[in-house]
Amino acid sequence: MKTPPLRKGSTALLLALLLASGAGLAALKGATDRVVRSQVPGSSIIYVPSGKFLRFATFGYRSLAADLLYLWAIQYYSTPTIDDRFDHLDHIFAIINELDPRYQDPYDIGSLIAVQEARVAHDRRRDTVQSSNLLRSAFAILDRGAANNPDQWIYPFNAGHIALMTLKDYALAESYFERTMKIPGAPDFVERLRANAMFKQGDLKTSWETWLDIYKRAPDERTRKIASNHLYNVKAAIDGAALEAAAEAYRGRFGRFPADLGTLVRSGLVTEVPKDLDGRDYVYDPDAGRVRTAISPWKR
């Protein structure tokens, strides 16, 4: 069977382009192999054209170009002798994202590289500026992933996890988890992470209401137990804050903390001493005016 002329011409053109590309890459490899990797200037990365520009230079093979650039980026960011390789991480991965917005791996790996190096910069080098910049890059990469793939819940979820566990920005974490929950297919545990982020930022009322709703809707005993433990923790925080504030007011009036929590009732500072969610008394330290639970919420 003969190949149609048009198809034969297209095949020949593609073969010629691949051969030319192969020759160019071979020449480039030969040249770069003669360069000491530690001397490769990382700052030259900023001169790489944008992905939108490269779309017109790839002859329609944008996905292939994105894949090649992604593989190059993995090698580049795995080379420790290039000291400034992280300075333009977001720019490099933005190019890949622009070439192929639906290419999933670069969003995951790019943000992972940024977070991991941010931790190294903060913990080992005490470089808070670079650490902060890299975390911004991680959020930027994941935000692009969410914008280019609105049906994928993993990107706002990963951003929320970074905000919660690494940045300790609980309001930002809550915002990302809320966005995640709106995407079909998002797992149920995201709602629990959002409720925990509310608790961490001090929104005890909303956290209580959310955990109570989770408890009532729990599909199994395990989820119900998780919600119950968090409800126990939230109630203890609410009660503890109120009792400690009353103890501080007592000290302001009498110059010392009350000997016991019952004294707060007798002095009119509280109407009653609450008990924990299981009906147990709170443990009170009269020297420090502090209140805590008798057991850990997670060991009930």
ChimeraX attribute file (.defattr): number of C-alpha atoms within 10 A of each C-alpha:
attribute: neighborCount
match mode: 1-to-1
recipient: residues
	/A:1	3
	/A:2	5
	/A:3	9
	/A:4	8
	/A:5	9
	/A:6	9
	/A:7	10
	/A:8	12
	/A:9	12
	/A:10	11
	/A:11	13
	/A:12	12
	/A:13	12
	/A:14	13
	/A:15	12
	/A:16	12
	/A:17	13
	/A:18	12
	/A:19	12
	/A:20	12
	/A:21	12
	/A:22	12
	/A:23	12
	/A:24	12
	/A:25	12
	/A:26	12
	/A:27	12
	/A:28	11
	/A:29	12
	/A:30	11
	/A:31	10
	/A:32	12
	/A:33	10
	/A:34	8
	/A:35	11
	/A:36	9
	/A:37	14
	/A:38	12
	/A:39	10
	/A:40	15
	/A:41	12
	/A:42	16
	/A:43	12
	/A:44	10
	/A:45	14
	/A:46	13
	/A:47	8
	/A:48	12
	/A:49	12
	/A:50	17
	/A:51	23
	/A:52	16
	/A:53	13
	/A:54	19
	/A:55	19
	/A:56	12
	/A:57	12
	/A:58	14
	/A:59	11
	/A:60	11
	/A:61	13
	/A:62	20
	/A:63	18
	/A:64	13
	/A:65	20
	/A:66	25
	/A:67	17
	/A:68	12
	/A:69	18
	/A:70	22
	/A:71	12
	/A:72	12
	/A:73	19
	/A:74	14
	/A:75	10
	/A:76	16
	/A:77	17
	/A:78	12
	/A:79	13
	/A:80	11
	/A:81	14
	/A:82	16
	/A:83	14
	/A:84	14
	/A:85	20
	/A:86	22
	/A:87	17
	/A:88	17
	/A:89	22
	/A:90	21
	/A:91	21
	/A:92	21
	/A:93	25
	/A:94	24
	/A:95	22
	/A:96	27
	/A:97	26
	/A:98	20
	/A:99	26
	/A:100	22
	/A:101	20
	/A:102	14
	/A:103	19
	/A:104	15
	/A:105	13
	/A:106	26
	/A:107	24
	/A:108	17
	/A:109	16
	/A:110	23
	/A:111	28
	/A:112	18
	/A:113	19
	/A:114	23
	/A:115	23
	/A:116	14
	/A:117	17
	/A:118	26
	/A:119	20
	/A:120	15
	/A:121	18
	/A:122	15
	/A:123	12
	/A:124	9
	/A:125	11
	/A:126	12
	/A:127	14
	/A:128	14
	/A:129	11
	/A:130	19
	/A:131	22
	/A:132	17
	/A:133	15
	/A:134	26
	/A:135	25
	/A:136	17
	/A:137	26
	/A:138	27
	/A:139	22
	/A:140	19
	/A:141	28
	/A:142	24
	/A:143	18
	/A:144	19
	/A:145	26
	/A:146	21
	/A:147	14
	/A:148	17
	/A:149	16
	/A:150	14
	/A:151	15
	/A:152	18
	/A:153	21
	/A:154	20
	/A:155	27
	/A:156	27
	/A:157	24
	/A:158	22
	/A:159	25
	/A:160	30
	/A:161	21
	/A:162	22
	/A:163	23
	/A:164	23
	/A:165	11
	/A:166	13
	/A:167	15
	/A:168	15
	/A:169	16
	/A:170	22
	/A:171	19
	/A:172	19
	/A:173	28
	/A:174	25
	/A:175	17
	/A:176	24
	/A:177	29
	/A:178	19
	/A:179	18
	/A:180	28
	/A:181	19
	/A:182	11
	/A:183	15
	/A:184	10
	/A:185	12
	/A:186	18
	/A:187	13
	/A:188	12
	/A:189	13
	/A:190	20
	/A:191	19
	/A:192	19
	/A:193	19
	/A:194	26
	/A:195	25
	/A:196	24
	/A:197	25
	/A:198	22
	/A:199	20
	/A:200	17
	/A:201	16
	/A:202	16
	/A:203	15
	/A:204	19
	/A:205	13
	/A:206	13
	/A:207	23
	/A:208	23
	/A:209	13
	/A:210	20
	/A:211	25
	/A:212	17
	/A:213	12
	/A:214	21
	/A:215	21
	/A:216	12
	/A:217	11
	/A:218	16
	/A:219	10
	/A:220	9
	/A:221	10
	/A:222	10
	/A:223	17
	/A:224	18
	/A:225	15
	/A:226	18
	/A:227	23
	/A:228	21
	/A:229	20
	/A:230	23
	/A:231	21
	/A:232	21
	/A:233	21
	/A:234	23
	/A:235	19
	/A:236	21
	/A:237	19
	/A:238	14
	/A:239	19
	/A:240	21
	/A:241	15
	/A:242	16
	/A:243	23
	/A:244	19
	/A:245	15
	/A:246	21
	/A:247	27
	/A:248	19
	/A:249	17
	/A:250	20
	/A:251	14
	/A:252	11
	/A:253	10
	/A:254	10
	/A:255	10
	/A:256	16
	/A:257	24
	/A:258	23
	/A:259	14
	/A:260	14
	/A:261	24
	/A:262	13
	/A:263	16
	/A:264	21
	/A:265	14
	/A:266	11
	/A:267	11
	/A:268	11
	/A:269	15
	/A:270	17
	/A:271	11
	/A:272	13
	/A:273	15
	/A:274	18
	/A:275	14
	/A:276	18
	/A:277	17
	/A:278	8
	/A:279	8
	/A:280	12
	/A:281	14
	/A:282	19
	/A:283	15
	/A:284	20
	/A:285	15
	/A:286	15
	/A:287	10
	/A:288	13
	/A:289	21
	/A:290	17
	/A:291	21
	/A:292	18
	/A:293	19
	/A:294	12
	/A:295	11
	/A:296	11
	/A:297	17
	/A:298	12
	/A:299	6
	/A:300	10
